[in-house]
Amino acid sequence: MTLTDVLEAEHRTGQVKVHGPEGFEGMRVAGKLAAECLDMLTLHVQPGVVTDELDRLAREFILDHGALPACLGYRGYTKTLCISPNHIVCHGIPGERTLREGDIANIDVTVIVDGWHGDHSRMYGVGAISPRANRLIEVTYEAIQKGLDAVKPGARTGDIGHSIQTYVEAQRCSVVRDFCGHGLGRVFHDSPNILHFGQKGTGELLRPGMFFTIEPMVNLGKYQVKLLSDGWTAVTRDKSLSAQCEHSVAVTETGYEIFTVSPQGLFKPPVTVA
């Protein structure tokens, strides 16, 4: 979703929710299943795979585990996953496209388990990828860690964005401005907005029990994007490569908890560099 869509979403109350132990337990289950789904796809992301086949595998996996695909039917979206290769920034729609040797692709999934949402994405290399593509992925993963390290009670949402932006721009990459992380829990897209750029000491105060996503999108070129005619797919205006990764997290008494930890340690799938 664009930042505007998130702000105007009908199901948002504008109030930041603070959750207790029941919420933490529900989010742990949902987050784990989302991570397990992307773990399962790892072996299938190979040269020649059709993106719609990956979507089918994910949908069957989620349903077989008694959960629901959150994106399926959401605002008219017809797929389970978003698959965004190369210069597609986010919300790429699975279809007849074949992934080819050297592609990089973000795969994003959200599951609903007993009403709780687990929202998660990671980067995949298809066969051997170029050194510049690998560097972009490395920068993106370090960027999300910088954002996570800023999460603690008493900090503000702007501290997260500032940490990400400062690091990414020091690496001569850019942070996409048109999309943001978001609160979640029993609501898919909720308050607060988590911008991946900004100033320290600004934004919402972080309190234990707040749940949200951190999902920086990093471009090798400039940060500007455009939306394609399908109304979903966002691409870099300068056709530069883009990468993204995403965790669902909570603010705790001492820092943060990641709900979408990969059981197989595959949040950052291994890549082969050409």
Secondary structure, 3 states (H helix, E strand, C coil): CCHHHHHHCCCCCCCCCCCCHHHHHHHHHHHHHHHHHHHHHHHHCCCCCEHHHHHHHHHHHHHHCCCEECCCCHHHCCCCEEEEECCEEECCCCCCCECCCCCEEEEEEEEEECCEEEEEEEEEECCEECHHHHHHHHHHHHHHHHHHHCCCCCCEHHHHHHHHHHHHHHCCCEECCCCCEEECCCCCCEEEEECCCCCCCCCCECCCCCEEEECCEEECCCCCEEECCCCCCEEECCCCCEEECEEEEEECCCCEEECCCCCCCCCCCCCEEC
